[in-house]
Amino acid sequence: MSGARSQNTSERETEVGLDRYTLLLFIITSLTFGTAFVGIKAGLVAIPPILFAGLRYDIGATILLAYVYQRGGYWRPRTRGDLMAIIIAGFFLSGLNATLLFTGQQYLTTGTAAVVFSLVPVLAPLFAIVLLPEEKFDPLGMIGILLGLVGVTIIVGLDSISTTGNATIFGVTLVGGAAVAAAFGSVLLSRTERSISGIGMTAWALVLAAGLVHCLSMLMGESLGDVTLTVGALIAVFWVGVPATAIAFPAYYGLIDRAGPVRANLISYTVPLVATGVGAVVLGEVVPVRTVFGFAVIVIGFALIERQNLRDEIRRQRGLPDSSDQDEEHICESAPRG
């Protein structure tokens, strides 16, 4: 009897330890991806945007490749599916995404940029309906997608829409384009049959993205001579390259492994909160009230789209059986957060 009691106690202690570690990963991921927007905004004062994105990937790719090599196992692409996944992730999820995000953030506050980018899990189902035959039309889900678009409209503001050449519209369009690239890439990625791990795929995708982004930077006429070398610029490059990339991605994939993709992707809505708060403290940014309302509408849209998964998560937390299988890969599992 005492042996069974001891075993139950040990299992509870193990579960508590895992829950604490999962919470720690959630906090680390939210902070690193959230402060990425602040680092980008701070660095754009001294570094051309596309070159800045390339430098981020130079650092991140180097560290992540060293990490997956040291970890060993299946870290190199071996199959056609692996290569396709790396190409999709490198072009859409990293290269195109970062180019649009870094360029667009010149015209927005960190909080506004993070909120607009949080559209990724709202937009992905829209592409899934077209690209994934098994996806069924969901009226409530479509309402959620529309609410996400309404949220962005609120953020832009009717006064901005009526003003030609407004920087807010341009910035939202570019960052929204980054969200579209990430959402589209996530759906394409879910169609690949890769065997390489998520973090291994990301490391190689960053290598590809670094090359693509640097080529685009040169085509746009950017060069290292355009960089104003300051302490702030060096800190910004270090921050987005190391904590916001090389630390953030392993933490994110660790979170997926332990908490599942549904809970892991809830960081899409903690990241804007972190970005907004840190941007206000570090950069002295003022968050427009309409951004707060727009964010609330986007969150409601996300809740409608993911209502079944969220309901199952609540049932799981209460110790009740799930009503559906959640072991399949989430379509936004590999989407970057910042």
C-alpha positions in Angstrom: 0.0 0.0 0.0 2.8 2.4 1.0 4.6 1.5 -2.2 1.6 2.5 -4.3 1.3 5.8 -2.4 5.0 6.5 -2.9 4.6 5.8 -6.6 1.6 8.2 -6.9 3.6 10.9 -5.0 6.5 10.5 -7.3 4.3 10.7 -10.4 2.7 13.9 -9.0 6.1 15.4 -8.3 7.3 14.6 -11.9 4.1 16.1 -13.3 4.6 19.3 -11.3 8.2 19.5 -12.5 7.2 19.1 -16.1 4.5 21.8 -15.7 7.0 24.2 -14.2 9.4 23.5 -17.0 6.7 24.0 -19.6 5.7 27.3 -17.9 9.4 28.4 -18.0 9.6 27.6 -21.7 6.4 29.5 -22.3 7.8 32.6 -20.5 11.2 32.4 -22.3 9.5 32.0 -25.7 7.1 34.9 -25.1 9.9 37.2 -23.8 12.4 36.4 -26.5 10.0 36.6 -29.4 8.2 39.6 -27.9 11.4 41.6 -27.3 12.5 40.8 -30.9 10.1 43.5 -32.1 11.8 46.0 -29.7 15.2 45.0 -30.8 14.2 45.4 -34.5 12.7 48.8 -33.9 15.8 50.0 -31.9 18.3 48.7 -34.5 16.4 50.2 -37.5 17.7 53.7 -36.4 21.2 52.7 -37.4 20.9 49.7 -39.8 19.1 49.4 -43.1 16.1 47.0 -42.6 16.9 44.2 -45.0 20.6 44.1 -44.1 19.5 44.0 -40.5 17.4 40.9 -41.1 20.3 39.3 -42.9 22.6 39.9 -39.9 20.0 38.4 -37.6 20.0 35.2 -39.6 23.8 35.1 -39.9 24.0 35.0 -36.1 21.0 32.8 -35.6 21.9 30.2 -38.3 25.5 29.9 -37.0 24.4 29.2 -33.4 21.5 26.9 -34.3 23.6 24.8 -36.7 26.3 24.4 -34.0 23.5 23.5 -31.5 21.9 20.8 -33.7 25.4 19.4 -34.7 26.4 19.1 -31.1 23.0 17.5 -30.2 23.6 14.9 -32.9 20.9 12.6 -34.2 19.0 13.4 -37.4 20.3 17.0 -37.9 21.1 17.0 -41.7 18.5 16.9 -44.4 18.4 13.4 -46.0 15.1 13.2 -48.0 13.3 15.2 -50.6 10.7 16.1 -48.0 13.4 17.5 -45.8 14.7 19.7 -48.6 11.3 20.9 -49.5 10.5 21.8 -45.9 13.8 23.7 -45.7 13.1 25.6 -48.9 9.6 26.5 -47.9 10.7 27.6 -44.4 13.7 29.4 -45.7 11.8 31.4 -48.3 8.4 32.1 -46.8 8.7 31.6 -43.0 12.1 33.3 -42.8 13.3 35.2 -45.8 10.2 36.9 -47.2 8.7 37.2 -43.7 11.7 39.0 -42.2 12.2 41.3 -45.2 8.6 42.6 -45.0 8.6 42.7 -41.2 11.9 44.6 -40.7 10.9 47.0 -43.5 7.4 47.6 -42.2 8.4 48.1 -38.6 10.1 51.4 -39.5 6.6 52.9 -39.7 4.9 51.3 -36.7 5.4 51.0 -33.0 6.6 47.7 -31.7 3.2 46.9 -30.1 1.3 47.6 -33.3 3.7 45.6 -35.4 3.4 42.6 -33.0 -0.4 42.8 -33.0 -0.6 42.9 -36.8 1.8 39.9 -37.0 -0.4 38.0 -34.5 -2.7 37.5 -37.5 -0.6 34.4 -38.5 -2.8 31.8 -36.8 -5.9 33.6 -38.0 -4.8 33.7 -41.7 -3.4 30.2 -41.8 -6.9 28.4 -41.9 -7.9 30.6 -44.8 -5.0 29.1 -46.9 -5.6 25.7 -45.4 -9.2 25.6 -46.9 -7.7 26.1 -50.3 -4.5 24.0 -50.1 -5.4 21.2 -47.7 -8.2 19.0 -49.2 -9.1 17.5 -45.8 -9.9 20.9 -44.3 -13.6 21.6 -44.2 -15.4 24.9 -44.6 -16.2 26.2 -41.1 -18.7 29.1 -40.9 -17.7 30.1 -37.4 -14.0 29.8 -38.4 -14.6 32.1 -41.4 -16.2 34.6 -39.0 -13.1 34.4 -36.9 -10.9 35.2 -40.0 -13.1 38.2 -40.8 -12.8 39.4 -37.3 -9.0 39.2 -37.6 -9.2 41.5 -40.7 -11.6 43.8 -38.8 -9.1 44.0 -36.0 -6.4 45.2 -38.4 -8.8 47.8 -39.9 -9.4 49.1 -36.4 -5.6 49.3 -35.8 -5.1 51.3 -39.0 -7.9 53.6 -38.2 -10.5 55.2 -40.5 -8.6 58.5 -40.3 -5.5 56.8 -41.7 -7.4 55.1 -44.5 -8.8 58.5 -45.6 -5.3 60.0 -45.6 -3.2 59.3 -48.7 0.4 58.3 -48.3 -0.1 57.6 -44.6 2.9 55.8 -43.1 0.7 53.7 -40.8 -1.1 52.1 -43.8 2.3 51.4 -45.5 3.7 49.8 -42.3 0.6 47.7 -41.6 0.6 46.5 -45.2 4.2 45.4 -45.0 3.9 43.7 -41.6 0.6 42.2 -42.7 2.4 40.9 -45.8 4.9 39.2 -43.4 2.0 37.6 -41.5 0.6 36.4 -44.9 4.0 34.9 -45.9 4.3 33.1 -42.5 0.7 31.8 -42.6 1.0 30.6 -46.2 4.4 29.0 -45.5 3.0 27.2 -42.5 0.3 25.6 -44.5 2.7 24.6 -47.3 5.0 23.2 -44.7 2.3 21.1 -43.3 2.0 19.4 -46.7 5.6 18.2 -46.7 6.7 14.8 -45.4 9.8 15.8 -43.5 11.7 13.5 -41.2 14.2 16.1 -39.9 13.4 17.7 -36.5 11.7 21.1 -36.4 14.8 22.8 -34.9 17.1 21.1 -37.5 14.8 22.3 -40.3 14.8 25.8 -38.8 18.6 25.9 -38.6 19.1 25.0 -42.3 16.2 27.3 -43.3 17.9 30.2 -41.6 21.1 29.5 -43.6 19.0 29.7 -46.8 17.2 32.8 -45.6 20.4 34.6 -44.8 21.7 34.1 -48.3 18.4 35.2 -49.9 18.0 38.3 -47.6 21.6 39.4 -48.2 21.1 39.1 -52.0 17.9 41.2 -51.8 19.7 43.7 -49.5 22.4 44.2 -52.1 19.8 44.5 -54.9 18.1 47.3 -52.9 21.4 49.1 -52.7 22.0 48.5 -49.0 25.6 48.0 -47.7 27.6 47.9 -44.5 28.6 51.5 -45.3 25.0 52.5 -44.5 25.4 51.2 -40.9 25.9 53.7 -38.2 28.0 51.8 -35.7 26.7 52.6 -32.2 26.5 50.7 -29.0 22.7 50.6 -29.4 23.0 49.1 -32.9 25.4 46.4 -31.7 23.1 45.5 -28.8 20.1 45.3 -31.2 21.9 43.0 -33.6 23.1 40.8 -30.7 19.6 40.7 -29.2 17.7 39.7 -32.3 20.4 37.3 -33.4 21.0 35.4 -30.1 18.1 35.6 -27.6 15.3 36.3 -30.2 16.5 33.7 -32.6 19.1 31.2 -31.3 17.4 30.9 -27.9 13.8 31.5 -28.9 13.5 28.7 -31.5 14.9 25.9 -29.3 12.6 27.1 -26.5 9.6 27.2 -28.9 10.1 23.7 -30.2 10.7 22.5 -26.7 7.4 24.0 -25.7 5.7 22.3 -28.6 7.1 18.9 -27.5 5.9 19.3 -23.9 2.7 21.3 -24.2 1.5 20.5 -27.7 1.1 22.9 -30.7 -2.2 24.4 -29.5 -0.9 25.8 -26.2 2.4 26.6 -27.7 0.8 28.8 -30.3 -1.0 30.8 -27.6 2.3 32.8 -27.5 0.9 34.6 -30.6 -1.1 36.6 -28.1 1.5 37.0 -25.3 4.1 38.2 -27.7 2.2 41.4 -28.6 1.7 42.1 -24.9 5.4 41.7 -24.2 6.4 43.8 -27.3 3.9 46.6 -26.3 5.1 46.7 -22.6 8.8 46.6 -23.3 8.5 49.0 -26.2 6.8 51.5 -23.9 9.5 51.1 -21.2 12.6 50.9 -23.4 11.6 53.1 -26.3 9.0 55.3 -24.7 6.4 54.4 -27.2 2.7 55.2 -26.6 0.2 52.5 -27.7 -2.8 53.9 -29.5 -6.1 52.9 -27.9 -7.3 51.5 -31.2 -4.4 49.0 -31.2 -5.7 47.6 -27.9 -9.3 47.3 -29.4 -7.9 45.8 -32.6 -5.9 43.2 -30.7 -9.0 42.2 -28.7 -11.0 41.7 -31.9 -8.1 39.6 -33.3 -8.0 37.4 -30.2 -11.8 36.8 -30.4 -11.3 35.8 -34.0 -8.5 33.3 -33.0 -10.7 31.9 -30.3 -13.5 31.2 -32.9 -11.0 29.5 -35.2 -9.4 27.4 -32.5 -12.5 26.9 -30.4 -12.5 23.1 -30.6 -8.8 22.8 -29.8 -9.1 25.3 -26.9 -12.2 23.4 -25.6 -10.2 20.2 -25.7 -7.3 21.9 -23.8 -9.7 23.0 -21.1 -11.1 19.5 -20.8 -7.6 18.1 -20.6 -6.7 20.5 -17.8 -9.8 19.3 -15.9 -8.9 15.7 -16.4 -11.6 15.0 -18.9 -11.1 13.1 -22.2 -10.5 15.1 -25.4 -13.3 15.2 -27.9 -10.8 15.1 -30.8 -7.3 14.0 -31.6 -4.7 16.7 -31.1 -1.6 14.7 -31.9 -1.5 15.9 -35.5 0.9 18.7 -36.5 -0.7 22.2 -36.1 -0.6 24.2 -39.3 1.1 27.1 -37.5 3.6 24.9 -35.6 6.6 26.2 -37.4 5.6 29.8 -38.0 8.0 32.3 -36.6 6.7 34.8 -34.0 8.9 37.8 -34.5 
